[in-house]
Amino acid sequence: MKPPVTPDVLKQMLASQAQAEGFAAMGVCRPDAIPQAASRLETFIREGRHGQMGWMADRMAWRGDPAALWPEARSVIMLAEVYTPDGNPLAVLDQPDRGAVSVYAQGKDYHDLVKRRLKRLGGWLVGQAGCEIKVFVDTAPVMEKPLAQAAGLGWQGKHTNLLGRGLGNWMFLGAIFTTLDLPVDEAEVSHCGSCTACLDICPTKAFPAPYQLDARRCISYLTIEHRGPVDEDLRGLLGNRIYGCDDCLAVCPWNKFAVAASDLGYQPRVGAPMLAELAGLDDAGFRARFAGSPIKRIGRDRFVRNVLYAIGNSGMPTLRGAAGALVDDPDPAVSDAARWACARLKSGENLPDSGLG
């Protein structure tokens, strides 16, 4: 009979197994390692910076205190999986007839890929130690980014996203809560220094201060979470971004240390699609085109609304017909966006220097 392994050895074995599964980094913290999270979340919600994301206000006791989510848990194993792009994700912003889709949504749905890997790793751990586990990937009241910082994977930068010295900031996070009492890692601290590149590039000025985000002005929020029409004073700032925004991530200097994505599932499938083609999608066409993609979850109406804002921002009168075909769309936000795009192109607003129109 084999003698039981020590917690230190078990953690080393777990780290090796995590690497074999494709995770780029692993760290461990206690469930009570983020005592500041509850008050910060409360302030964020009280100031209304969560916008329409009512789920952030729900179950705040669990979200702000991981120890309350599952009292039996003794350790939180945080794992990072990278999806670093091969090229410059901002290059598409100079192609006004095409839609800019956030890098994370270019491939297969990360929820499926990461959770599958987490379950395999968790199953291995249960087999080794006979413990209990729960796995989470961005779908439960778990504040992954503060926990990842507490576990030493990186720090929340001035753009509020997690970045690491050896990882960059193109990463997904997963968590395994376990009843095992594993050795913890040292929490990471900020290494942003005086850099403000991520704050300066934001088109909508969504950062009231370093390390603070007002989601109501964030393009990722506006194109993914926000239902109904977007405020007219923000529409022109969306450019051709039709799903998410990568500006603040792309300019981070720490990306020079980013490692390459290991999972072929993150290879781009969506690319930079033509706006005219996307505007013509009905519900069935939308579902077929984005099957297996995180884009599918926002639905055809919200997606086409975003496409129409991009058409209105294109400065290309040739796209006016695609917008005009949707002025009587059954969805009020789509028809409103179509009328806005037509009026913007007809007036010559935002036309390129070539003087088209």
N, C-alpha and C positions, 0 to 999 in steps of 0.2 A: 504494500500500500504506500502510495506517494505521500510524503509529508506535505501539509498545506503550505502554500507559498505565502510569503510575507506580503503585506499591502504594498510595500515599495516595489517588490519584484512583480507583483500582479499589475501594478500601474505601468511598469516598463514593458511588460508583455502586451498590455492593452494598447500602449502607444505604437508598438510595432505592428499590431494587428490593424490599428486605425490607418497607419501608413499603407499597409498592404491593401486595404479597402479603397484607397484613393484619397483619403483626407490629407490635407496639407499640414495641419497642425492640430494639436490636442492640448488641453489644459484642464485642471480640476480646481474647483472652488467649493466652498460650503454654500448651502442654500441661503444662509443669512449674510452673505458676503457683500450685499449691495444695500445697506441700510438707507442710503441717500435716495434710492430710486423712488420710494413712495412719495416723498415730499416733492420731488421734481415732477413726477407724473401728475400729482395733484395741482401743481402750479400750471402746468401745460394745459390741463383740462379746464381749470378755472378761468384761464385767459382765453379760452375758446380756440386755441391754436390747433386743435384736432379737427376742426371743421365738421364735416358730416360723418366722421369716423366714430360713430357712437359706440362701437365695440371697444374702443380704447377706454371709455368711461365705465363700461360694464366690468364687473368683477375686478375692480381696482385693488381690492384687498389681496387678491391672488397675484395680479400683475406687479404690484409694488413690493410684494414679499413672497419670493419663491418658496420659502419655508412653509407658508400657509397653503400653497397649492397642493403639496403632498407632504404632510408632516412626518411621514416615515422616512423620507429621503435624508441621507446623511452626506451625500456628495453630489455635485453637478459636474458632469463631464461635458465640456464644451469642445466642439469640433468645427474646424473651418475647412471649407471646400472652395477652391478658387475657380473662377470662370474668366480669367484674364483674356481680353480680346487680342487678336493678332495684329490688327492695324489701329489706326486712329479713329475712334468712334465718333469724333466730331466732324469728320470730313463730309459726312452726308448733309450737314447743315448748310453747305454751299451748293446743294442740289435741290432747288425749290420745287421741282416737279416730282420729287420723291419724298416719302415719309421716313422720318427718323424714329427708329424703334430702339428702346434701351437694350444694351448688350445682354442683360440677364434674360430678356424675353426673346432673344434671337433663336435659341435652341429649344430643346424639350423643357417641359415644366420642371423646374428645380425641386419643387415640393416632392415630386415622385422620385426623382433621382437621389436626392439626399436622404429621404426617409427610408428608401430601400436599403441604402448603405448603412444607415443608423440601425435599422432592425437587424441586419446581419451582424454588425459589431456588437449590439446589445445581446443578441442570442449567443454569440461567442462568450461574452462576459458571464452570462447566466450559467452557461455550461462549465465554465472554469470555477466560478465561486458560489453558485447556487443562490444568488441574490435576486432581489426583485428590481425591475427597472420600469421606467416610462420614457418614451422618446417623443421629442417635440421638434417640429420644423415650421416655425412661423405661422402656426394655425391655432395656437393656444395662448392663454394669458401669461406668456413668459417673455421677459425683457432680455432677449438674447445678447444684445450688444453690451449692456453693463455687466452681465454675467461673463461674457467673453473677456472683457477687460479685467475683471476680478480673477479670471483663470489664467491671465497672462498672455492671451493670444494677440493682443494689440490694445489700442486705445480708441475711444471715440474722438474723432478729429473735430475741427471747428465746423465741419459740415454735418456733424452728429453721426456720421457713418463710422464703422470700425475700420481701422487700418493697422497694419503691422509692419515692423521694420524689415521683415523677411518675406512679406506676403503682398505688400501693396494694399489696395482697398477694394479689389474686385473679388469679393468672397461671399459665400453663403454660410450661414451658421446653423448648426444643429445642436441639440442638447439631449443628453441621457441623464435622467435623474435615477439615482440608485440608492439602495439601502446599505451599500458598502461604505465603509469609512476609509476613503482613500487619502493618501498624502496630497496636500493642496500645493498649488503653484503660487509664486509671488505675483501680485497684481501688477499690471503695466501702468505706466504713467504717460502723460502726453509728451510727444516729441514734435509737436507742430511748430514750436518756437514762434518767431515773428511772422511766419508765412501766412498770407491771407488769400492765396490764389483761389481757393474754393469759394470764398465769400465774394470776391471781386467779380468772378465770372458769372454768377447767378443772374439770369436775365430778368427775373421778377423780384430780386432782392428779398428772398424768402428767409434770410438769416437776420433777425433783429440784432443779434450780437454773436460773437464767436461762441460756438458750442450750443447755440439755440436755433431752433427751426420753427417757423410759423407755417404749418402745412397748408394753410389757406392760400398761400402764395407760391407754393412749391409746384413745379410743372408735373412732377411725378404724381402728386396728389390730384392735381386738376385733371389730368388725362386718364387717371385710373380709378380713383376713389370718388371724385366729385360727380354727383348726379345732377342732371338738368343743365341749363345754360351756364357757361362760364362768364363772369363779369366782363363787360366789353373792354374795360381798361386793362384787362390781362390778356385778352385774346391775341392782340397784336404781338405780345411778347412770347407767345408759344412758338413762333416760327413754324417750322415744319415737323415739330416733335409731336408725334401722334400716339405714342405710348411710352410714358416715362421720360426721363432726362438723365443724361450722364455727365453733364458739364462739370459739376463739382468733383465727381470722381476722376474724370479724365485728366484734370490738370494737377492732381496731387503729385508732388515731387517724389513721394515715397514709391510711386509705381515703377520707378527705375529698378527697384529690387523685387518686383512682382514675379512670381513663378508662373509657368505656363499651366493652363487648364489640362487636367489629365483625362477627363471623361469626354468621349467623342459626342456625347449627347448635348454638350454645350456648343458644338460647332454651329455656326449660323445656318438657319433654314429659311428665315424670313427675309433677311437682307434689307435692302432699301427699296421697298415696293413703289410702283408708280401710283401717284395720288388719284389720277383719273380712273384707274382700274379699281382701286379700293372703294371709291365713291359709289361704284355700281353694285357693290355687294348687297344682296338681300340676306335675310337671316340664315337660310340654308347654305348659301355660298360662304358666308362668314364662318359658320361652324365647320364647314368642310375645309376651308383654307387654313384655319388655325386650330385644328384638332391636335391635341397633345401639347399645345402651347399655353403659357400663362395668359396670353392675350385673350383667349377664349372666354375667360371669366368675366370680362367687362361687358360682353354682349355686343351685338351688331350696332345698336343705336348709339351707345356711348362712343364706340370706336369710329363710326362714320361721322358723328359730330366732330370728333377730333380731326378727322381727315378734311372736313369742310373748313375748319379754322385754318388748317395748313394751306388749303387752296386759296382762302382769302388772303393769306400772308405771302403767297407765292409771287405776286406781281406779274402773273402770267395770264393775260386775257384768254388764251387758248383753253384754260381750264374752267372758264365761266360756264360753259355748257354743262359740264359735269355737276357743277353746283346748282345750276338752274333746274336740272332734272329732279332735284330733291326739295324744291321750295314748298311742295304740297305733301311732303312725307308725313305719314301718320304720327310719327314721334315729334312732339313739340320742340324738343331741343335740336333735333336734326333739321327740321324745317326752319327754325330760327337761325341756325348756323348757316344754312344754305342761302337764306336771304341776306345775311350779313356778308357772306363771301361774295355774292353777286354784286352787292352795292359797293363793296370795297374795290373790286376789280373794275367795275364800271366807272367809278370816280377817278380811277388812275392812282388811287392811294397805294403806296408801297411798290410802285412800279420800279423795275431795275433801271440802271443808268442808260441802258440801250434805248430807252424811250419807246418800248413796245406799247402798242395800243393807240 
